[in-house]
Amino acid sequence: MAVGAAIIAQPSLKLLGIQGYGGHWQHMAGANERTAAVADGIGKLTEVAAALRAQGHVFSLITGGGTGTFSADAAQGILNEIQAGSYAFMDREYREALGDDDDGAFETSLMVQARVISANAERWVTVDAGLKAFATDGPEPEPLGEAWAGSKYRFFGDEHGMVTRPRHRAVARGERVEFTAPHCDPTIDRYDLLHLVRGDVLVDLVRVEGAAPRSRGLFRLVGRGVLEGFLHLVLSDAGLGITRLAEVLFLGAVAHHAGLGAVVLLLLGHGAPFGLSLPEENGSLSVCSGQALWVRSNPGVRP
């Protein structure tokens, strides 16, 4: 109430509304538990609103709520704005908490698409999406689609993930696999672009304006006998019809005493990350696009 009194004391200030957001309720398991928590919290918010109006404040906006409690929030009848946001994408964390409750009626539209880069192991394959590709504050990502039914994902380092093989089919290197995000907000923050997909057709690219700025610094290798060069490489993904630009730092390093040559390629991606792969069939070095963030308009049934 001290804040309300301070606002009244300043002629240039006006209270427009109040917020009561129960973030700690959003992932509570069980609709009854969430409803009880919301009722208690909204009761306190109602008392605050009445006390502020008794001070002389005139306001109409009372905002709060969220994706996990939106039905209970609306049922209380005091909020005139519900701050649900994750419902547009959904993620594994919400899906596991909400289950078949009414609050979990939203479909999953946000996926991270990766590619199988190694299929040599007997029980699992390696994909090019690791700790840098997903939020790590929730459950592990989940492979989507019938082709990966029953498969499990494990983080396998910064750049890689391990996916158990499907029991009913073989998996080839280069195959694409989509994952549900563990936690949608911080997963999106790892990317510069959203790929908007309708069915299997890419319809648009949307820049993530609020994402953390990506480093575009130039790595330097300083030492005797080192040659530095810089070039641009245009990568065309024929499957998507998109031309991507990656900055490539080429360092040709010659060991002065041993007389051995070494070449290092560092890809500084614009948008989705890029990676290097060594194709098994011909042994030549190729550049392949890495993981990308997808939003599907018709995700179908819930994963």
Buried (B, 14 or more C-beta within 10 A) or exposed (E): EEEBEEBBEEEEEEBEBBEBBBEEBBBBEEBEEBBBBBEEBBEEBBEBBEEBEEEEBEEEEBBBBBBBBBBBBEEBEBBEEBBBEBBEBBBBBBBBBBEEBEBBEBBBBBBBBBBBBBBEEEEBBBBBBBBBBBBBEBBBBBBBBEBBEEBEBEBBEEBBBBBBBBEEEEBEBEBBBBBBBBBBBBBBEBBBBBBBBEEEEBEEBEEBEEEEEBEEEEEEEEEEEBEBEEEEBEBEBEEBEBEBEBBBBBBBBEEEEEEEEEEEEEBBBBBBBBBBBEEEEEEEEEBBBBBBBBBBEEBEEBB
